Amino acid sequence: MFLTAVIATAAIELTTLPTQAEQHWVGASAPSSQVVWLGSTTGTIARSTDAGATWQYFKPANDSLQFRDIEALDGNHAYALSIGDNGDSRIYYTANGGQNWTLRFRASSNQFLNCIDVSSRNEAWVYGDSLENHWDMVRSADGRNWMMARNTVDSPPLPDEGGLAASGGCVRFNHDTWAIGTANADTARLLVKRSRGIRFKAIDTPMPAGPGAGIASVWPLAEDDVILAGGDLNNADTAPRLMRYQNGEFSLLPEPELKGALYSLTVIERADRAGDMLVSNPNGAAYFDAANNEWHPLTDANVWNSVCSSNYCYLVGKNGFVGRLSLDELPLNQ
């Protein structure tokens, strides 16, 4: 039986921000209240230093690269991950606000990298589809030296186990914990470890599994407390799509009235919004008010990702869509 939440009738307003209309934004990072970075599926990266009012646009390489994930440390330093086969899975780095980009890692022709995250200590993990019965991840301890990581999970991959590169959220570092969500195999699994741990622990989950199904986005609150979002991209009615792993048990969370698998998950890390969440997919986006157990529809735009700073949340997607939500203007939790 699934938990239910009230669908709020009072609208939360998004401010639509102007960007290049031809872009399909997927990667997003907001390292501060004013700085936002975006990555598109046509090789473009955008940066704003005024909370999305104006943008600069960059091309690290060519139009064919899909920058599905971007992780910015601040307004000058950022890593951008492109996905794809035949060497299109690459990691670029800038140290001067996007003016110049350095290729830090290029995958082999049969490698497919899905998502990246970078810790505050500049350690990075990149999750890739498994290959020839071994894990195919990439790790950097310092952001400069990158190496393959094939023996970093406590069990081998399942047949066809890989990831969903829908929003760049399938690997995340938070609260001194690394978490990864897997997909495409007969079981969707959660991989989790502490920051100084040697190996990830693989945990079977009740999330939908199989080709095109699994965990699209993870959010660790602790080593034994992780929020999961995902579903089946091929079957819009498959559930569950949102759950919590806590102390060895899985519990279902209230789901929004959004049809289809959930692509992105953002947990609001503010004391006055404790437990609040954002989710999105090509059918729209919704905001969960935890204190009142209410889902607020935000938009029916084609939204692939969301990211929050201390003051703003940004939602990005197709046709150049970028929406900004002011957390300071939300009603106080009661």
Secondary structure in CASP SS format (residue, H / E / C, confidence):
PFRMAT SS
TARGET T0000
AUTHOR 0000-0000-0000
METHOD secondary structure of the structure
MODEL  1
M C 1.00
F C 1.00
L C 1.00
T C 1.00
A C 1.00
V E 1.00
I E 1.00
A C 1.00
T C 1.00
A C 1.00
A C 1.00
I C 1.00
E C 1.00
L C 1.00
T E 1.00
T E 1.00
L C 1.00
P C 1.00
T C 1.00
Q C 1.00
A C 1.00
E C 1.00
Q C 1.00
H C 1.00
W E 1.00
V E 1.00
G E 1.00
A E 1.00
S E 1.00
A C 1.00
P C 1.00
S C 1.00
S C 1.00
Q C 1.00
V C 1.00
V E 1.00
W E 1.00
L E 1.00
G E 1.00
S E 1.00
T C 1.00
T C 1.00
G C 1.00
T C 1.00
I E 1.00
A E 1.00
R E 1.00
S E 1.00
T C 1.00
D C 1.00
A C 1.00
G C 1.00
A C 1.00
T C 1.00
W C 1.00
Q E 1.00
Y E 1.00
F E 1.00
K C 1.00
P C 1.00
A C 1.00
N C 1.00
D C 1.00
S C 1.00
L C 1.00
Q E 1.00
F E 1.00
R E 1.00
D E 1.00
I E 1.00
E E 1.00
A E 1.00
L C 1.00
D C 1.00
G C 1.00
N C 1.00
H C 1.00
A E 1.00
Y E 1.00
A E 1.00
L E 1.00
S E 1.00
I E 1.00
G C 1.00
D C 1.00
N C 1.00
G C 1.00
D C 1.00
S C 1.00
R E 1.00
I E 1.00
Y E 1.00
Y E 1.00
T E 1.00
A C 1.00
N C 1.00
G C 1.00
G C 1.00
Q C 1.00
N C 1.00
W C 1.00
T E 1.00
L E 1.00
R E 1.00
F E 1.00
R E 1.00
A C 1.00
S C 1.00
S C 1.00
N C 1.00
Q C 1.00
F C 1.00
L E 1.00
N E 1.00
C E 1.00
I E 1.00
D E 1.00
V E 1.00
S C 1.00
S C 1.00
R C 1.00
N C 1.00
E C 1.00
A E 1.00
W E 1.00
V E 1.00
Y E 1.00
G E 1.00
D C 1.00
S C 1.00
L E 1.00
E C 1.00
N C 1.00
H E 1.00
W C 1.00
D C 1.00
M E 1.00
V E 1.00
R E 1.00
S E 1.00
A C 1.00
D C 1.00
G C 1.00
R C 1.00
N C 1.00
W E 1.00
M E 1.00
M E 1.00
A E 1.00
R C 1.00
N C 1.00
T C 1.00
V E 1.00
D C 1.00
S C 1.00
P C 1.00
P C 1.00
L C 1.00
P C 1.00
D C 1.00
E C 1.00
G E 1.00
G C 1.00
L C 1.00
A C 1.00
A C 1.00
S C 1.00
G C 1.00
G C 1.00
C C 1.00
V E 1.00
R E 1.00
F E 1.00
N E 1.00
H C 1.00
D C 1.00
T E 1.00
W E 1.00
A E 1.00
I E 1.00
G E 1.00
T C 1.00
A E 1.00
N C 1.00
A C 1.00
D C 1.00
T C 1.00
A C 1.00
R E 1.00
L E 1.00
L E 1.00
V E 1.00
K E 1.00
R E 1.00
S C 1.00
R C 1.00
G C 1.00
I C 1.00
R C 1.00
F E 1.00
K E 1.00
A E 1.00
I E 1.00
D E 1.00
T C 1.00
P C 1.00
M C 1.00
P C 1.00
A C 1.00
G C 1.00
P C 1.00
G C 1.00
A E 1.00
G E 1.00
I E 1.00
A E 1.00
S E 1.00
V E 1.00
W E 1.00
P E 1.00
L E 1.00
A E 1.00
E C 1.00
D C 1.00
D E 1.00
V E 1.00
I E 1.00
L E 1.00
A E 1.00
G E 1.00
G E 1.00
D E 1.00
L C 1.00
N C 1.00
N C 1.00
A C 1.00
D C 1.00
T C 1.00
A C 1.00
P C 1.00
R C 1.00
L E 1.00
M E 1.00
R E 1.00
Y E 1.00
Q E 1.00
N C 1.00
G C 1.00
E E 1.00
F E 1.00
S E 1.00
L E 1.00
L C 1.00
P C 1.00
E C 1.00
P C 1.00
E C 1.00
L C 1.00
K C 1.00
G C 1.00
A C 1.00
L C 1.00
Y C 1.00
S E 1.00
L E 1.00
T E 1.00
V E 1.00
I C 1.00
E C 1.00
R C 1.00
A H 1.00
D H 1.00
R H 1.00
A C 1.00
G C 1.00
D C 1.00
M E 1.00
L E 1.00
V E 1.00
S E 1.00
N E 1.00
P C 1.00
N C 1.00
G E 1.00
A E 1.00
A E 1.00
Y E 1.00
F E 1.00
D E 1.00
A C 1.00
A C 1.00
N C 1.00
N C 1.00
E E 1.00
W E 1.00
H E 1.00
P E 1.00
L E 1.00
T E 1.00
D C 1.00
A C 1.00
N C 1.00
V E 1.00
W E 1.00
N E 1.00
S E 1.00
V E 1.00
C E 1.00
S C 1.00
S C 1.00
N C 1.00
Y E 1.00
C E 1.00
Y E 1.00
L E 1.00
V E 1.00
G E 1.00
K C 1.00
N C 1.00
G C 1.00
F C 1.00
V E 1.00
G E 1.00
R E 1.00
L E 1.00
S E 1.00
L H 1.00
D H 1.00
E H 1.00
L C 1.00
P C 1.00
L C 1.00
N C 1.00
Q C 1.00
END
